[in-house]
């Protein structure tokens, strides 16, 4: 038996111990249904003892109809699939722990065999996510997009996986014949997309802090050098000119160009190419709204999150008055990522009210409350399939952005604080040169003290920021580990 949090309990699991709920008892060995699970949840029970011998595969077979399931056990370090492999199936994790690995596609394009791809992934891959739990679906992006594998999946420890054959139109049929599975995949992709976007935003905040620290240091350094130049012009002392020449020429702290002069955040992502016709079945059963220009559309109310599909016209999303994105293609979706990511949580998310969605032109828009989608996935199975495809393409785009972000922050950390050409090392070299020349120290004591104070503060700031970065990696799904050098 094993104690599981109530959020992990699914229909079909078997109680390992009896539970008292309201005025009745659920006996040990009971196969839980949704009503019982909700009753237990309503009573505030946090954990349940579950019979670990219960057959998760049987639960899976009851959920998925008319499909052949293939079970396989993977040892630690074994690949489930490789980035670039054909996408002929998707997977459901029954037990264990898997990691998602990304590598630059240009490196993979130079590989002539699967073995060489394995070697490149082992040597250059970045772990961007960890998958764990029971009945967790993964590997759906390739079949959804009709493309090869967009990432590598590798077992972190012994893992049991069910694979489901699915390629081309066969994958679409799988979703349409098993709408509950389709909805589960939609929620999974939405959560991964939400975490990836959050990770990119976190990288940008880290980079902003790095730029703020180094711009302050560079400004102070340039001010010192210019002050010494002014003193030389007033006094004519040749020593001051020699000092300025030594620390001005080829200095990275006072360079006039390059990537240190300003901060540019990562782009929020690419527009999806998945579109619909106005007669598509994805619109079936949805409420159609005729919106005149400047009509504001609610993204949420006290009880629901809303998902919108554009039929015609144009919608604009802004955040605190700052333009974010427009949606004008038939089939563009707004609101699905946050709505599906948080669908099982019983609280309103802080900050969501800061987003405003409005019609920037006269528009025809279809709307559905997320709870409706959850309660009757069979009625909206075509919509769910479309949402999955759109979010899968967005997730692929954002994986590329995440890789770019990772490279940027590693480069900035190494440029600012590590290596022979880093800002910190240049400050150390400058101070060493002063301390090796007593005449320089006596002439520029105030400047030396200022440089020493600047160096100490910069080292302290970088150590603090690096600790913050490490702390932010507690959730490996949202943020991969950086490969930083040593001070």
Phi, psi and omega in degrees: 000158181213139178276121180243145173294148184302330181292341181270350184284133179235162179300133178104348178287155186251126179295135176266341178220151179293149180229134174271121179234118184053240185256014179224163183248135173263119188286154172302138180092356179293135173274115189290138170250177185296323180297316180294318178300316181294321178298317179295318178297318181296333180278359177082012177292131183262325182227151177228147173273122184247141177287107184290350177277352178300141188275102179298331180292327177291321175301317181296319181294328177290331181278328187244123186254149171058035179231146175271124180255135181240116182267138177213143177257129180249132176280162179304130180090351181278142181277131171279315174205158181249145172303128183098349176292156171299144181261082184258359180200163169233176198227159172226123180280124178266320176199158180107198185213131182236154174243146178259127186237135176241144174224153180302129184295333179296323176296317181294327182296341181270358182276137182261351182212166178295323180297319179292328175295319177302316182295319179294318180295319178297322185274326189237000183288146175252127176283117185250352183198156172235130178252128179212160178118189181247140179056043176266120181273147179202171179076019183272345186295316180301307177299322179299320183267354183066035185232173175290171182303132181268352179205166177259140175245126182228140180288130175274332173210184181303126185224143178249127187229137170259131175253145182237117179303132181193118174206147178058225181292338177299326179291319177300317179297322178302314180294316185289329178278343181228070186299330177294321175297317178301317179295319178299318178296318179301316179296317180299312181296320179299316180295320179293320179294317179299315180294321180294316177298317179298322178296318178297318178297324179294318176303315182298321179295321178296314179298321178300318179294319178300314179296320181297316180296310186288327176295323176297315181295316181295322178296318180293320180295314179298322179297320178296313181297317179295324177296319177294322177297318179296320177296321178298317181295328180281322187258337183074011180289121184293330180299319179297321178295320179297319179297314181298317181297321183292321187259001178260314184292133177060023179276128177285341179286341180236020180299147185268349181216179179109189187277001182268359188274347181191163182252128176237119180291159176295143177301145182290354177130169184262151177291141180289150177259359179281116182231170181231166165265160183292347179262007184297147182294345178298335180277350185299133176082358181269155177277127180266136180238131171268115185246121174283161182306136178080008173292132178267131181252130181287130175277339178198159170228198185293338185238345189220153163258145183246143175245131182244142172242128179279130172260312176206164182092211183203133173247147179235137178248130175227159183234112181053041178085356179262125180300135179249307187191153172247156181228116185223354180273144177297121183103353174301140184242137176234134173096354186288325187295306180290321181300314182281329180297325187247020189294333182266004182259139186260050174211157178272136189279130181296131175097346182297329183291350180282344177273135179236130177247126181220155175281119178271349172218166172301129191220154169248121188228141175254144186224147175213140173284138184300326179298327176297318180299319181289320186285334182218067183297334181294326180290331185244031186297325179290323176295317180299317178299317179296316179300317179300316181295317180297313183290328177296318178293320177297320180296319177299315178300317183287334173298320177296319179295323179295319177298318178297318179298316180301315180297320181295314184288324175297316180298319182290317177301314183292325180289321186276326191231350182228162174086165185292334182255028181272159179298317181299317180293325177295318177298320177298317180296320179299312181295321178299318179297320177297312184292339177279353183228101185299327180296319180297317181298315182294325179284330189232041185300315181299318180294321179296317179297320178295317178296320179295317177297320179296316179298314181299316181294320181295317179297318178297317180297318182291320178297316179297316182293321179296321177296321178297320179297314179298318180296328181285350180270012178301323175265098184293343180290325185273337187208118176289162178283143176275147175259082185267155175281194178247145180302000000 
